[in-house]
């Protein structure tokens, strides 16, 4: 006779529902020398308050805790957490409190950062965890190299999360913190360490997964150095568009009218994107990886590029020209109108069969003008047409009252990071993938809904793009804006004419 487990009849060899939590934590470290031996325990959200199993050593830096669960929870999801119980005497020492400022006697220390989640419990479940309990201060590593692609010296300042400083036990590539190369930090933003500190608190408190932010500086290029600012494109700049696809007519008209003139003059290293981003990865990543835990495999690392305006265009070009190296992109108000919209051409060649499926976050501000509205929505839709899934692979946000100023970009950053790297722990009040990414709440007047669909759980109109209406909007980001002190975009330039027009309208 079989044994009834979770409503199904299994044979005599059936095993009761359980979770094996394999804890990877260093047996020797400065923390343990100071705060004493740690006893490790594991629990789940279904175990009940106060119920935890002790983790016993099975190998070097490896411990196993088996959690038995009632069979009624088969196929449910649950959160897994690891606790540490420090030595009672050592934890009260002054040295321990200097290193681990929040340690106390009021119960076990719960792990910092994101909790692991098992989405669907089977009879036998195994989960690996690399917890931390004490370290809350991030660190940084600096590296420099000469770029042949742009013939300039590049300085990279990488800020490393505390989690990988306390627990450096080797792990698979999928468990490594994503590395995001952030472009144009001389524009966005002053005191970058202060900005990372804000994001890092979200990592420590479990609202966001740990990630590395690597700021890319070009020597002698400052916030007002537009004429020598590298613009990482796939081709040189052109003034005339020639033949233009119907859906890009609005881009071509704007580009020929004044968009191209904003890129004229100076030394911008046009056409350098493919070579530069190869150099950036090859010459900066080794210094960053040397500070991260060793890997147990050679799988693809989560690495991306992040930028605004021409930096958003550069992040796009990094993703499409070097998909073997980069698989994440944050495209903030990207200059997709460059060269009559030629950046859109790269969508046809996108292929992720040999590498990691990309994750792309696109945002724009409602005050940036209709050109930016239309080109970012067009990009979002074309990526879906290519096979990327909205709310899973590609995300789109129009920020209410968002302008092209650095302070406005900063305001948008937290949502972008939470969407790309938000914690998956059950019960955490975080932004799940796609929450709040609604076009419906922020479309200009006159935008017609062509049916109803679901994007990341939010009902919103489907925007038809058989052909996009032309718009005499000014260029999306423009060197002139930076050259003139990065002045705010004038609302008068896209006032009542655009406010009354459909966002995506048919050409006549």
Residue, then its C-alpha position, 0 to 999 in steps of 0.5 A: x500500500x502507498x503512503x498518502x503525501x500531499x493528496x497523492x499516493x506514492x510508493x513505499x519509498x516515498x519521503x516526507x516533505x523536507x528542505x535541505x538547506x546547504x549553508x556556505x559560510x567561511x569557518x575561519x574569518x576575522x569576524x569569527x576570530x573576534x565574535x566567536x564561533x557561530x552556530x548556524x540554523x535554518x528555517x522556512x516561512x512554513x516552519x512556524x515561529x521559533x522552529x529552526x534546524x541546526x546546520x551541521x558541518x558536512x564539508x569545508x565551509x559547508x553546513x547542512x540543515x534539514x527542515x521537515x515540513x507538513x505534507x500539506x505544504x507540497x507544491x506551495x512556495x516558501x522563504x528560507x532564512x539562515x540564523x546565526x547564534x554567536x558565542x554569548x561571551x565573545x559577542x559582548x566584547x568591545x571588539x565584536x561590537x566595533x566590527x558588528x555594530x548591531x550584534x546583541x543578546x536579543x535572540x539569534x542574528x538573522x541573515x542580512x540581505x535577501x532571503x532565498x525563496x523556493x517557488x514550488x516545494x517538491x517532496x525533496x528540496x535542496x537550496x544553497x545559501x551564502x548568508x552574511x550576518x555582520x558586515x554592512x559597509x561596502x568597499x571600492x576598488x579602482x582600476x585604470x587603463x588606456x583605451x585604444x578605441x577612444x585614445x584616452x585614459x579610463x578610470x573605473x571606480x567599482x563599489x562592492x557590496x558588503x555581502x561579498x566581503x564577509x562571505x567569500x566562499x566560492x559559488x556559481x556564476x548565477x550567485x555572483x552580484x551583478x556588475x553594472x558599469x555606470x557611464x557619465x558619472x561626471x554628469x550623474x552624479x556628484x558624490x557617487x559614493x553617497x548615492x551607492x550608500x543609499x542603494x546599498x542600504x536596500x541591499x543590506x536590509x533585503x529589499x534589493x539583491x547585492x550588486x556592484x556599481x562600477x563608475x566609468x570616468x574618462x580622464x580630463x572629461x568633466x560635466x561641461x566637457x561636451x566637445x571631448x565627451x566620447x559618444x559610444x556609437x556603432x557608426x559615425x554621425x551623418x546629417x541626412x537620412x535618405x530613405x527612412x522607414x515609415x515608423x521612423x519618419x518622426x525621428x528622421x524629420x527631427x534629426x535632419x531639422x536640428x538633431x544632427x547639429x548637436x553632435x557636430x564638431x568636437x572629438x566624440x570617438x564616434x563608431x567606437x562602441x564595439x571596441x570600447x566595451x570589449x576593452x572595458x570588460x577585458x581590462x576592468x572586470x579582472x580587477x573587480x572579479x579579484x575582489x569577488x568570491x571565486x566561481x565554481x563554474x564558467x557560466x555567463x556572469x550577470x554584467x550590464x551597462x547603465x546610462x542616461x541620454x547618450x549614455x543610454x544609447x551607449x548602454x544599448x550599443x554595448x548590449x547589442x554589439x557585445x552580447x557575449x559580455x553584457x546581458x543587462x542594460x538600464x537605458x535612461x532616456x536613451x538617444x535612440x534618434x541618433x543617425x535617423x534612428x539607426x540604433x533600432x536596426x540592431x534589434x534585427x540581429x539580437x540573438x541570445x541563444x548562445x548567451x544569457x537572455x537580456x534584461x532591459x529597463x527603459x525609462x523616460x520622463x513625461x516632461x522630456x518631449x514627444x520625441x523621447x516618448x515615441x522613440x522609447x515606446x517604439x523600442x519597448x514594443x520592438x523588443x517585445x516583437x523580437x521575443x522579449x517578454x514584458x515584465x520579465x525581460x524588458x521593462x518600460x516606465x514613464x516617470x511623472x514630471x520627469x525631466x532630463x536633469x540629473x536630479x530627475x534621473x536620480x529620482x528614477x534610479x531606485x525604481x529601476x534598480x528594484x525592478x532589475x535587482x529587487x529581492x524575491x523574498x516573500x513578505x518583503x514590501x519591495x517592488x516586484x518585477x514590473x510593478x508600477x511600470x504602467x503606460x496608462x497612468x502617464x500617457x499624454x492627452x489624446x493617446x488612444x487605447x487599442x484594446x487591453x492587455x496585461x503588462x506585469x500585472x498592470x492593465x494598460x492600453x496596447x499601443x499600435x505602431x504600424x506607423x508613427x506620426x511625425x513630430x517636430x520635437x527637439x532632439x532627445x538629449x543633445x549635446x547642446x543641453x550639456x554644452x549650455x550647462x545642462x539646462x532644463x528642457x523647456x516645456x514651451x518646446x512641446x506644449x499644446x501642439x504635442x499635448x493634444x496629439x496622440x502619442x503614437x499616431x498614424x502618418x498621413 
